[in-house]
Amino acid sequence: MQRIGFGRIDSLRVVGGQPVFDPPPRVIREVKLGAVRSSLEHDASADFTVKRAFVDLLAEFVAVDTANVAIEIRHGLPVRLIVEEVARD
């Protein structure tokens, strides 16, 4: 998500509350033309703090259990989850 920066991940399967990358989801990046780009630093240190947005995203994966999802990404963080489920009675 940090690499994407701005955009979305489409057609990600969630099965049993876990993301499944087979088949691979589609990644759509948004690039604003004419703007000064800021590089996103990748923090691989042991002190990396998980942002609340990631915690919420994983909790939603567990809540939906099995579905196809899209994740909107802003500033390298998930900001919106769109869930496609089969309607049940």
Secondary structure, 3 states (H helix, E strand, C coil): CCCCCCEEEEEEEEECCEEECCCCCEEEECCCCCCCCCCCCCCCCCCCCCCHHHHHHHHHHHHHCCEEEEEEEECCEEEEEEEECCCCC
